[in-house]
C-alpha cells in the first residue's frame, strides 16, 4: 500500500480517541479510503472484520437487521464472516456506510459498548436524503482523505527527493536554472498524473500516459454515474465539468448558470450543495474584508471552484477526444503547450493548500477606475497576520494584485508569495518561489 498521511491520522485516533469515537474516513470515491482502513486494521489490531455495504450479500446484510442485542449481533457477525473478535484487540470496518444509515446511527451504541474499535468510510456521506431519517452520531472522529499530495506521490514512486526539496527550500537560495527546470518538470508530472491512487499506480508501474489517462477517465465516469444517481437532470454533472472552463475565463467567481445554461433556481442551489458534499471539488470563498479571522467576512455568494484532483482537472481540460494524445502530455510536461495554463497551476496550488489542512480563501477589490477588479488568488493567515499568495504559470513580471494588496494591508501582512515555475528570488518584500516549494511554505506558516 502507498504511504498515506491519513494512516498517521488513524494512529493518532487509535491512541487518543478510539475509546470514545469511531474514526470516519471521508472523501471522494477512489481516493483510497477503504484501502487505508483495511491496511490500518490489519497492522494495528489482532483481528478485524470489514463490511462493504456497496457489495454485501443478503446473509451478511441480515445481521444488521437488529443491533439492539449486541451480544447476539456480535456472535452472528463473527459467524457469518468467519472472523473471531477479541475484546479491546479487534476492529470492525463499515465501508461505504452511507448506504446503510441505520448502521451509522448505531455507532453511538457500538462505541459505548466498548468491546471493539470502529472505522467508517463514506463517500457523499452528507447527502440529506441519506441521513434525513437518522440521528447523526456525535461519536465520530472525522479524518479527511484527499487525493495523494506531492509528498505521497513521490514516496509512491520510491523517490526520496522530497527531503531534498525541503532542504533546498530551507536554504533560501536560488536552486539554479537547470536544476529548477528539472524539478518543475517533475512537478508537472504530478499535475498530469494527479493523486488518485489508481492513476499513481499506473504511473509507477511504467504505463504510458494514454493508459494513465484511461484510468482517470474511468474515475470520471464513476463520478458521472454517481452524479446522475443524485440528479437525473444532469445539472450536477454540468457544474462539475464546467469548473476548468470557468477558471480559464478568469472570472472572479463560479457562476452556476454558466454551467447549466439556465437561470439559477433554488433546486440548483440544493444540487450545488450536494456537489460540495461529494468531496470531489474544493471551494474557495471571497473574503470581503481581509483580517486574520478570514472566515468572519466571507461572501458566501462569491466563490471559486477547483477540482479536488489536478490530474482529473487535466483530463477534463483537454477532453476534446476519446483519449488524450501522448503528444499533449509530452507538451504539458515540457511546458510547450500553446496556451496560458495559469488556471491549471492555480488548481494544483488549491489542491496543495487544501490537503495541508487549510481552508481556501481569495480576495477581490475594485481598482481606482472602479471598472476593473484586482484579484488575489489565495489568502492565508499566520502569526496573527495575512499571507497573500499569487500563482502564475510562467511570467512573473506583472503582479499588480499582490503588490497592491500588500501596500493596502501592509500592517496586516506577514509574508507575501508569488509561486510560478521560476527559480527562488525576491523583490521589494515579494518572495518568488517555484510551485514545488508551496508545501514547505505551508509547513512554515
Secondary structure, 3 states (H helix, E strand, C coil): CCCCHHHHHHHHHHHHCCCCCEEEEECCCCCCHHHHHHHHHHHHCCEEEEEECCCCCHHHHHHHHCCCCHHHHHHHHHHHHCCCCCCCCEEEEEECHHHCHHHHHCHHHHHHHCCCEEEEEECCCCCHHHHCCCCCCCCEEEEECCCCCHHHHHHHCCCCHHHHHHHHHHHCCCCCHHHHHHHHHHHHHHHHHCCCHHHHHHHHCCCCHHHHHHHHHHHHHHHHHHHHHHCCCCHHHHHHHCHHHHHHCCCCCCCHHHHHCCCCCHHHHHHHHHHHHCCCEEEEEEECCCCCCHHHHEEEEEEEEEECCHHHHHHHHCCCCCCCCHHHHHHHHCCCCCCCCHHHHHHHHHHHHHHCCCCEEEEEEECCCCCCEEEECEEEEECCEEEEEEECCCCCCCCHHHHHHHHHCCCCEEEEEEEECCCCEEECCEEEEEHHHHHHHHHHC
